[in-house]
Amino acid sequence: MAAVVGDRDNVVSISAAESLKMFALSVVWGSWIVVKNTAVKAISSPLWSIGAACGNNRYVVADENAPIDTRGKAIRLTPVRDRPPPCLSTTVYGTHSYVKVKGVKLHYVECGDPNGSIVLLLHGFPSCWISWHHQIPTLSKYFRVIAVDLKGFGDSDKPSSRKSYRVENLVNELAIFLSMLGVNGRNKCQVVGHDLGALLGWYLVHLWPNCVSKFVAISCPHPNVYWEYLPSSSFFNRNWICFSQLPYLPEMDALRSDLKIINQCYQHLSKNKKKDDLSYIDAYKYTFSRTEDWTGAINYFRNLPFYRIETRSNNNSLKKEEDMLQVPCLLIIGNKDASVQTESFIRSTEFLKTSTLRIINDASHFPHQEQPKVVNDLLISYLVHEKVVEKVLSQQYCCGLVERMKDIVSSTVQYGNTLKGSMQRNILPITANSS
């Protein structure tokens, strides 16, 4: 059992049998990756600088799969990413600041009224603070926005030790970080997380509920159901989670083929072929261009799958309203998201006293980037307008999934009817305006 953080809920580890099963599968999948990569000469092909240049860029051999002959005709090149793209260092999105929390340096971008209430933005994987470039300008009109690089990402410190990324360490550091910004029981913040950042946010609001007034989880269900509903078709499926338990090999695989993994994650940016979108892909590739850039990030997946949230009551706790999470939660999912299942979001409401589920049309795993205006309108409506009528979902655990879906849709419709022109006033998923 992990250390208790806070006095409401507790973090507990999964059973020893489940842990052993995961480690056994990690060996199986790791062996398969080694055999596959060896077969295509991916691991044994060296990377070396060839002394060539084009413009201001230096180039190295990057594609380990490309055969290399004596004349070098088959060598494929990629630029050495030793300078950050302008979008990472610009002050357009706010002031870049650093703070040390328990010896760990955290980088964050701050924008908006320094005396305003705080909205903390927690990015996903593989990403950094720039993931929120569509949201920062809009939210900063109403809030003091803090977009942080999570530990192990971006310009924040990247401890290599696996234990540095245990849930209790991550949550305690975030709580201290917030307290340094002025957040406490009287001055609460609002937390918006995407993917891995939302997963961490779930633990934060469970363990420190007195410091958070509202929580928004984008593309990430509750941790107690997250791992159970990983789609097999997703790139980051259960097999990848098992594979990530191995040391070094996942990092080496992520660096292959000029960071092909980044292209796979951000297909919605590359398919547009817009200069701005492509510059953000460059930013992500710069952020994850070294082995140590992946070690910290993957260490989250070497820890979080082994933990769940346990409420104070052990006897039918989900049936006791007082044992549910009291912080109001907004759950957002894209209707084309192949990385999570809608059912997992429905199941997530079992742990929440007050919740609203919204489905974004024409969006996959990055709705805040794919449909930024729709998501921004939704965030402003949910976070800014305090008099929004939020219906507490009826917790009828004896009924089936269909009945729970009816409750959620009914609640969402009632909530949507109170929003000031930012959402459709019907039971359909949210769509982008045709204009």
Disulfide bonds with the S-S distance in Angstrom:
none
